[in-house]
Amino acid sequence: MDAVDVIAVVGPCKPERLMYAKRLARLTNRAFFAASRLAGSPYPAEEAAVLASWTDPAAGAVVELPDEVPAEELIAVFADGDERTRLGGIVCVVDAAHLFDDLNRDDYLPLRDADSGVAAPLVARAQLTVAQLEHASTIVLVGWTALSLPELTTIMALLSHLSPAARLRLHRDAIEHLVPGEPYTCEQDRPGWMRVLSGAFEPHMTDRRVSALRYEQVHPLHPERLGRVLDELEAGSFGHLVRSAGFCRLATRPHVVAQWEHVGSMISLNPAAFDERIADDEELLAIGQDLAFIGLDLDHDAIVRVLDAAALTDDELAAGPAAWARFTDPFPDWAGAVDRSE
């Protein structure tokens, strides 16, 4: 049986997202499922896949997803499904005039609908938004007429850096026909930061104010000095840092590779891999630091300089893990992940 082709519509602006999704479904003769239809489900992405699977494969479906569904979870649900549906595209609808506001929000959402009654962890709304942008196959900009041409050019270049694989479209009365691409799989390399780290970063649009930087350093980071660097980065001392992500090691937690996740004013370091769990035929996720920085008016040399200063000196490195364990570490504990007894 042919799989139902699904286009998922996401984005931080609910009215514009719903309007676009409804019009897209009508103009492409696809079945439509609104985010309100998924309300109350403890697993909205899975509910969306089930609803879509009941539609005519010859027509396909458009599904509007609620705010609390992470893009990675959406992709995983369809990629690991029963082959009755395929995720042919993710359309992210954003208000161009309020993009920076959306990426700088400091509030959190539960990962499940509030009506479901299922307890769920919280996630930063800005993190949900940037992930939707990074994994989108198409980014549709609404509200762009409020911007000057230089402002619009900068916004589009920034989006191209965040999501180099996405098509950028300015919303007008007519909706451009969307040709489904290859189905999404769990293996994703769409986010710009991933492409920066892999050396395959080629944004379609550029602007003199927008740039990306890859930072590599084999020495682990002194956590107290890193904390001060993060304060400087957030304060805008080296330009407007919009997004940074990658992998790092704290000297106080030397056998753990941390996932560095930052957008706007939100940053987290969480354990991603443990050296003792690496199989003989596997490679380390990172030896030291491998980080990507994307933003406006960035001072690359200054960023490299302060991060190098946060790394252990040669003398500190030679002192070994027993000495590192005594460093001040302002970051939250990783339950069960840190062994400071060495």
matplotlib code that plots the C-alpha trace (Angstrom):
import matplotlib.pyplot as plt

x = [0.0, 1.3, 2.3, 0.4, 2.6, 2.5, 3.5, 3.9, 3.3, 5.1, 6.1, 5.9, 3.1, -0.2, -2.6, -0.3, 0.6, -3.0, -4.0, -1.1, -1.7, -5.4, -4.8, -2.0, -4.3, -7.1, -4.9, -3.2, -6.4, -4.9, -6.6, -6.1, -5.6, -5.3, -3.2, -6.5, -7.4, -4.3, -5.2, -5.3, -3.1, -0.1, 1.9, 0.7, 3.2, 2.1, -1.5, -0.7, 0.8, -2.2, -4.7, -2.8, -2.6, -6.4, -6.4, -6.2, -2.6, -3.4, -4.2, -1.8, -2.3, -1.3, -0.9, -0.5, 1.6, 1.2, 4.0, 5.1, 6.2, 10.0, 11.0, 13.3, 10.4, 8.2, 10.8, 11.5, 7.8, 7.4, 10.8, 10.1, 6.4, 4.6, 5.3, 1.7, 2.9, 6.0, 7.1, 7.7, 8.2, 8.3, 7.1, 8.0, 6.0, 7.7, 7.0, 10.0, 9.5, 9.5, 12.1, 14.6, 11.9, 10.9, 14.6, 15.2, 12.2, 13.1, 9.9, 9.4, 6.7, 5.8, 6.6, 3.0, -0.3, -1.5, -4.9, -3.4, -2.8, 0.6, 3.5, 6.3, 9.6, 9.9, 11.8, 12.7, 10.3, 13.2, 14.9, 11.7, 11.6, 15.2, 14.9, 11.8, 13.8, 16.8, 14.9, 12.5, 12.4, 10.7, 10.7, 7.8, 8.2, 5.1, 5.1, 8.1, 6.7, 7.2, 11.0, 13.3, 15.2, 18.5, 16.6, 14.9, 18.2, 19.8, 16.9, 16.9, 20.7, 20.5, 17.8, 19.9, 22.8, 20.6, 19.0, 21.0, 18.9, 15.6, 13.9, 13.1, 9.8, 8.2, 4.5, 2.2, -1.5, -0.6, 1.0, 3.7, 3.2, 5.3, 6.9, 7.5, 11.1, 12.8, 11.1, 12.7, 14.8, 16.2, 19.7, 19.6, 22.2, 19.9, 20.8, 23.4, 25.5, 25.9, 27.1, 29.5, 31.1, 31.1, 32.8, 29.8, 28.3, 27.1, 24.3, 22.3, 22.0, 24.7, 24.9, 27.9, 26.5, 25.8, 28.5, 29.3, 32.4, 33.8, 35.8, 38.0, 40.2, 41.6, 42.1, 39.1, 37.4, 37.8, 34.2, 34.5, 36.3, 33.7, 30.9, 32.5, 32.8, 29.1, 28.2, 30.2, 28.7, 25.2, 25.9, 26.8, 30.5, 31.5, 28.4, 24.9, 25.3, 22.0, 22.9, 25.7, 25.8, 28.2, 30.2, 32.6, 34.3, 34.5, 37.7, 35.7, 33.8, 36.6, 35.1, 31.9, 31.2, 28.6, 26.1, 26.3, 22.9, 22.4, 19.8, 19.2, 19.5, 19.1, 22.1, 22.4, 25.3, 24.0, 25.8, 25.9, 28.4, 30.5, 34.0, 33.7, 30.6, 32.4, 32.6, 35.9, 34.7, 33.2, 34.9, 34.8, 32.1, 34.6, 38.1, 37.7, 35.6, 33.9, 31.5, 29.6, 28.6, 26.1, 25.1, 25.3, 28.4, 30.4, 34.0, 35.5, 39.0, 37.6, 35.4, 38.3, 40.5, 38.2, 37.4, 41.1, 41.5, 38.8, 40.6, 43.1, 46.7, 49.5, 50.4, 46.7, 46.4, 49.6, 48.2, 45.7, 42.1, 42.7, 43.6, 40.8, 38.2, 39.0, 38.1, 35.0, 32.2, 29.1, 27.2, 24.3, 25.2, 24.5, 22.9, 24.9, 27.1, 30.0, 32.8, 35.0, 36.8, 39.8]
y = [0.0, 3.5, 5.7, 8.9, 11.8, 14.3, 17.9, 19.1, 22.8, 24.2, 27.6, 29.9, 32.1, 30.2, 32.3, 32.6, 28.9, 27.8, 30.1, 28.9, 25.2, 25.5, 27.3, 24.9, 21.9, 23.5, 24.6, 21.2, 19.1, 17.4, 16.3, 18.7, 18.2, 21.2, 21.4, 21.7, 18.2, 16.9, 18.7, 16.4, 13.8, 12.9, 12.2, 14.8, 13.7, 10.1, 11.1, 13.2, 10.1, 8.0, 10.6, 11.0, 7.3, 7.2, 9.5, 8.7, 8.1, 9.7, 13.0, 13.2, 15.3, 18.6, 18.4, 21.5, 20.7, 22.4, 24.4, 21.7, 19.1, 19.0, 18.8, 15.9, 13.9, 14.6, 13.3, 10.2, 9.3, 9.2, 7.7, 4.8, 4.4, 1.5, 2.8, 3.9, 7.5, 9.4, 12.8, 14.6, 18.1, 20.4, 23.9, 26.4, 29.6, 32.5, 36.2, 37.9, 41.1, 39.1, 36.5, 37.8, 38.1, 34.4, 33.3, 35.4, 34.2, 32.9, 31.0, 27.2, 24.8, 21.3, 18.7, 17.4, 19.1, 20.6, 18.8, 15.4, 15.0, 13.5, 15.0, 16.2, 17.9, 21.6, 22.8, 26.3, 27.7, 29.3, 25.9, 24.5, 27.4, 27.1, 23.3, 23.8, 26.3, 24.0, 20.9, 22.7, 21.8, 25.2, 28.3, 30.7, 34.3, 36.3, 39.9, 40.6, 43.8, 45.6, 45.3, 47.4, 45.7, 45.6, 44.2, 41.5, 40.6, 40.1, 38.0, 35.7, 35.3, 34.4, 31.8, 30.4, 30.0, 28.3, 26.1, 25.9, 23.0, 24.9, 26.8, 30.3, 31.7, 35.2, 34.6, 36.2, 35.6, 32.6, 29.6, 28.1, 24.4, 22.3, 19.2, 16.5, 15.7, 12.5, 11.3, 12.5, 9.9, 9.8, 10.7, 14.4, 16.9, 19.8, 22.1, 24.8, 24.1, 20.4, 21.4, 23.9, 21.1, 18.7, 21.1, 21.1, 24.5, 26.3, 28.8, 29.9, 33.5, 35.6, 39.1, 41.0, 41.1, 37.3, 34.8, 31.3, 30.2, 26.8, 26.5, 23.6, 23.0, 19.7, 21.0, 20.6, 23.7, 25.2, 25.4, 28.6, 30.4, 29.1, 30.5, 33.9, 33.5, 32.6, 35.7, 37.8, 36.1, 36.6, 40.3, 40.8, 41.6, 39.9, 40.6, 39.3, 35.5, 33.9, 30.2, 28.0, 24.3, 21.4, 19.3, 20.2, 18.7, 20.2, 19.5, 18.5, 15.9, 14.7, 11.4, 12.9, 14.7, 17.4, 18.6, 22.4, 23.8, 27.6, 29.9, 33.5, 33.7, 30.0, 27.7, 24.1, 21.6, 18.0, 14.7, 13.3, 10.4, 8.6, 7.5, 4.2, 3.3, 3.6, 0.3, -0.8, -0.1, 3.4, 6.8, 9.4, 12.0, 14.7, 14.8, 18.4, 21.2, 21.3, 24.2, 26.2, 29.9, 31.7, 35.3, 38.9, 41.1, 38.4, 39.1, 35.8, 36.5, 37.7, 34.6, 32.3, 34.2, 34.1, 30.4, 29.6, 31.4, 29.3, 26.0, 24.5, 25.8, 23.3, 23.3, 22.7, 19.9, 18.2, 18.4, 15.7, 14.8, 14.8, 18.5, 19.3, 17.8, 20.7, 23.4, 25.5, 24.2, 26.4, 24.1, 21.8, 18.3, 15.5, 12.9, 9.7, 11.0, 12.6, 10.7, 13.1, 10.5, 10.2]
z = [0.0, -0.9, 2.0, 2.8, 2.1, 5.0, 5.1, 8.7, 9.4, 12.5, 13.8, 16.8, 15.5, 16.0, 13.9, 10.9, 11.2, 11.2, 8.4, 6.2, 6.9, 6.1, 2.8, 1.9, 2.4, 0.4, -2.5, -2.7, -2.1, 0.9, 4.0, 6.9, 10.6, 12.9, 16.0, 18.0, 16.8, 18.7, 21.9, 24.9, 23.4, 25.5, 22.3, 19.7, 17.0, 17.2, 17.1, 14.0, 12.3, 13.1, 11.8, 8.6, 8.0, 7.6, 4.6, 0.9, -0.1, -3.5, -1.8, 1.1, 4.3, 5.9, 9.7, 11.8, 14.9, 18.3, 19.9, 22.3, 19.7, 19.2, 15.5, 16.3, 17.9, 14.9, 12.5, 14.7, 14.9, 11.1, 10.4, 12.9, 12.0, 10.3, 6.7, 6.2, 6.3, 5.1, 6.2, 2.9, 4.3, 7.3, 6.7, 9.4, 9.4, 11.1, 11.5, 10.0, 12.0, 15.3, 14.5, 17.0, 19.7, 19.1, 19.4, 22.5, 24.5, 28.0, 28.8, 28.9, 27.6, 28.8, 26.2, 26.4, 26.0, 29.3, 28.8, 28.5, 32.3, 31.6, 33.5, 31.2, 31.4, 30.3, 27.3, 26.3, 23.8, 21.9, 21.6, 20.1, 17.6, 16.5, 16.0, 13.9, 11.7, 11.5, 10.4, 8.0, 4.4, 3.7, 5.8, 5.0, 6.2, 7.0, 8.2, 6.0, 4.4, 7.8, 7.3, 5.2, 2.4, 4.4, 7.4, 5.3, 3.6, 7.0, 8.4, 5.3, 5.5, 9.1, 8.4, 5.6, 8.1, 10.6, 8.1, 4.9, 3.4, 3.7, 0.9, 1.9, 0.8, 1.3, 1.9, -0.6, -1.4, -3.6, -2.1, -4.1, -5.0, -2.6, -4.2, -1.6, -1.2, 0.0, 3.2, 6.4, 8.2, 11.8, 10.4, 10.0, 8.9, 8.1, 11.0, 10.1, 13.1, 12.1, 8.7, 10.1, 12.2, 9.3, 6.9, 4.5, 5.4, 2.3, 3.0, 0.0, 1.2, 2.7, 4.3, 5.5, 9.0, 9.3, 9.8, 11.2, 13.1, 14.0, 17.2, 17.9, 21.0, 22.4, 26.0, 28.3, 29.6, 33.1, 34.2, 36.2, 33.4, 30.9, 33.0, 32.7, 29.0, 28.6, 30.5, 28.1, 25.1, 26.4, 27.0, 23.4, 24.0, 20.7, 18.6, 18.5, 19.0, 17.9, 18.0, 19.1, 19.4, 19.4, 21.9, 24.7, 27.8, 31.3, 33.1, 36.2, 34.2, 32.0, 30.8, 29.6, 26.2, 26.8, 24.3, 24.0, 23.2, 23.0, 21.4, 22.4, 26.2, 26.8, 27.2, 28.5, 28.8, 29.1, 28.9, 25.4, 25.5, 28.1, 27.3, 29.2, 27.1, 23.7, 21.9, 20.4, 16.8, 17.7, 17.6, 20.4, 19.8, 20.5, 22.1, 23.3, 22.0, 18.6, 18.5, 15.9, 16.4, 14.2, 14.6, 13.5, 13.6, 15.4, 16.3, 15.4, 16.8, 20.1, 20.5, 19.8, 22.2, 25.2, 24.6, 24.4, 27.7, 29.2, 28.2, 30.5, 30.3, 29.6, 33.4, 34.4, 31.9, 33.2, 36.8, 35.9, 36.8, 40.6, 40.4, 38.0, 40.4, 42.8, 40.3, 41.0, 38.8, 38.6, 36.3, 37.4, 38.3, 35.8, 38.0, 37.9, 35.1, 36.9, 38.8, 40.7, 42.8, 40.5]

ax = plt.figure().add_subplot(projection="3d")
ax.plot(x, y, z, "-o")
ax.set_aspect("equal")
plt.show()
